Amino acid sequence: MIVVIDTQYKENYGSAEQPYWKFKGGSSYKILGVPKGVSLDRVVELVRDKIEHAGEFTEEYILGYSFEEDGFLSQFEQSQLEYDGAIQFPEPTFDYGSLVDKDLSSVV
């Protein structure tokens, strides 16, 4: 299984004192190799600090997340295949095994 986490990215075109935020898209982060039975919320918490950030001039935050079947392609990846014939810019990924200890029972 794959966990897909959709995000929103924003940039501040103003200043810290007078911000002018613009929405600049986002990503569909993929966590690969998630075993069946693992809590979706737990997987998201494992990567939240690697995805979300908030500063004076940029910000990215999680909009939503879901389980997907292996081989899932985001709309961005699908459009690359359709128009370019190849995925040149894949979505960011994490390997579940690298996020947890060897004892996976602590995350079920």
C-alpha beads as a LAMMPS data file, in Angstrom:
LAMMPS data file: protein, C-alpha beads

108 atoms
107 bonds

1 atom types
1 bond types

-500.0 500.0 xlo xhi
-500.0 500.0 ylo yhi
-500.0 500.0 zlo zhi

Masses

1 110.0

Atoms # bond

1 1 1 0.000 0.000 0.000
2 1 1 0.917 3.637 -0.478
3 1 1 -0.057 6.552 1.725
4 1 1 -0.566 9.745 -0.279
5 1 1 -0.380 13.097 1.503
6 1 1 -1.593 16.151 -0.415
7 1 1 -0.163 19.526 0.541
8 1 1 -0.584 23.243 -0.134
9 1 1 2.466 25.440 -0.714
10 1 1 2.368 29.241 -0.276
11 1 1 4.877 32.054 -0.769
12 1 1 4.877 35.493 0.831
13 1 1 5.410 38.209 -1.768
14 1 1 5.177 40.944 0.860
15 1 1 7.197 41.359 4.008
16 1 1 7.092 39.829 7.466
17 1 1 5.259 42.938 8.688
18 1 1 2.853 43.135 5.722
19 1 1 2.526 39.661 4.246
20 1 1 1.001 39.015 0.832
21 1 1 0.562 35.251 0.537
22 1 1 0.067 33.526 -2.819
23 1 1 -0.954 29.908 -3.210
24 1 1 1.618 28.157 -5.395
25 1 1 0.303 24.611 -5.745
26 1 1 1.478 21.691 -3.678
27 1 1 2.622 18.091 -3.838
28 1 1 1.282 14.590 -3.389
29 1 1 3.893 13.007 -1.144
30 1 1 3.989 9.204 -1.311
31 1 1 4.987 6.854 1.499
32 1 1 5.816 3.543 -0.163
33 1 1 5.729 0.046 1.296
34 1 1 3.164 0.641 4.033
35 1 1 2.058 -2.718 5.492
36 1 1 -1.643 -3.515 5.758
37 1 1 -3.095 -2.821 9.177
38 1 1 -0.963 0.236 9.915
39 1 1 -2.898 3.302 11.093
40 1 1 -3.149 5.998 8.433
41 1 1 -2.933 8.748 11.050
42 1 1 0.210 7.152 12.515
43 1 1 1.945 7.095 9.126
44 1 1 1.135 10.772 8.585
45 1 1 2.559 11.660 12.013
46 1 1 5.807 9.869 11.096
47 1 1 6.405 12.273 8.198
48 1 1 4.544 15.434 9.238
49 1 1 7.727 17.204 10.425
50 1 1 9.470 16.267 7.156
51 1 1 6.697 17.838 5.057
52 1 1 5.140 20.766 6.903
53 1 1 6.973 24.009 7.537
54 1 1 6.001 27.606 8.225
55 1 1 8.274 30.578 7.907
56 1 1 8.020 34.269 7.152
57 1 1 8.193 33.734 3.389
58 1 1 7.170 30.132 2.635
59 1 1 4.729 27.666 4.088
60 1 1 3.610 24.127 3.272
61 1 1 0.912 22.252 5.128
62 1 1 -1.077 19.030 4.794
63 1 1 -4.531 19.244 3.200
64 1 1 -5.480 15.564 3.332
65 1 1 -4.239 12.000 3.053
66 1 1 -5.380 8.537 1.993
67 1 1 -4.375 4.949 1.360
68 1 1 -3.858 4.131 -2.335
69 1 1 -2.935 0.988 -4.236
70 1 1 0.653 0.362 -5.337
71 1 1 1.280 2.070 -8.666
72 1 1 -0.762 5.169 -7.758
73 1 1 0.019 8.219 -9.900
74 1 1 -0.909 11.772 -8.911
75 1 1 -2.733 14.016 -11.379
76 1 1 0.581 15.779 -12.018
77 1 1 2.307 12.480 -12.854
78 1 1 -0.628 11.325 -15.000
79 1 1 -0.529 14.545 -17.015
80 1 1 3.205 14.132 -17.627
81 1 1 2.592 10.644 -19.010
82 1 1 -0.274 11.855 -21.177
83 1 1 1.479 14.906 -22.648
84 1 1 5.177 14.007 -22.453
85 1 1 5.115 10.202 -22.542
86 1 1 7.239 9.963 -19.371
87 1 1 7.322 11.147 -15.770
88 1 1 10.268 13.516 -15.577
89 1 1 9.259 15.123 -12.273
90 1 1 7.932 12.464 -9.872
91 1 1 6.211 13.378 -6.636
92 1 1 8.398 13.280 -3.500
93 1 1 8.510 9.867 -1.808
94 1 1 9.464 8.279 1.491
95 1 1 10.081 4.610 2.217
96 1 1 8.008 3.429 5.171
97 1 1 10.769 1.089 6.374
98 1 1 13.189 3.991 6.724
99 1 1 10.684 5.897 8.888
100 1 1 10.195 3.284 11.593
101 1 1 12.280 1.042 13.798
102 1 1 12.758 -2.610 12.876
103 1 1 9.913 -3.437 15.304
104 1 1 6.853 -2.404 13.283
105 1 1 4.432 -3.459 15.997
106 1 1 4.808 -0.057 17.638
107 1 1 3.073 1.679 14.689
108 1 1 0.112 -0.642 14.068

Bonds

1 1 1 2
2 1 2 3
3 1 3 4
4 1 4 5
5 1 5 6
6 1 6 7
7 1 7 8
8 1 8 9
9 1 9 10
10 1 10 11
11 1 11 12
12 1 12 13
13 1 13 14
14 1 14 15
15 1 15 16
16 1 16 17
17 1 17 18
18 1 18 19
19 1 19 20
20 1 20 21
21 1 21 22
22 1 22 23
23 1 23 24
24 1 24 25
25 1 25 26
26 1 26 27
27 1 27 28
28 1 28 29
29 1 29 30
30 1 30 31
31 1 31 32
32 1 32 33
33 1 33 34
34 1 34 35
35 1 35 36
36 1 36 37
37 1 37 38
38 1 38 39
39 1 39 40
40 1 40 41
41 1 41 42
42 1 42 43
43 1 43 44
44 1 44 45
45 1 45 46
46 1 46 47
47 1 47 48
48 1 48 49
49 1 49 50
50 1 50 51
51 1 51 52
52 1 52 53
53 1 53 54
54 1 54 55
55 1 55 56
56 1 56 57
57 1 57 58
58 1 58 59
59 1 59 60
60 1 60 61
61 1 61 62
62 1 62 63
63 1 63 64
64 1 64 65
65 1 65 66
66 1 66 67
67 1 67 68
68 1 68 69
69 1 69 70
70 1 70 71
71 1 71 72
72 1 72 73
73 1 73 74
74 1 74 75
75 1 75 76
76 1 76 77
77 1 77 78
78 1 78 79
79 1 79 80
80 1 80 81
81 1 81 82
82 1 82 83
83 1 83 84
84 1 84 85
85 1 85 86
86 1 86 87
87 1 87 88
88 1 88 89
89 1 89 90
90 1 90 91
91 1 91 92
92 1 92 93
93 1 93 94
94 1 94 95
95 1 95 96
96 1 96 97
97 1 97 98
98 1 98 99
99 1 99 100
100 1 100 101
101 1 101 102
102 1 102 103
103 1 103 104
104 1 104 105
105 1 105 106
106 1 106 107
107 1 107 108
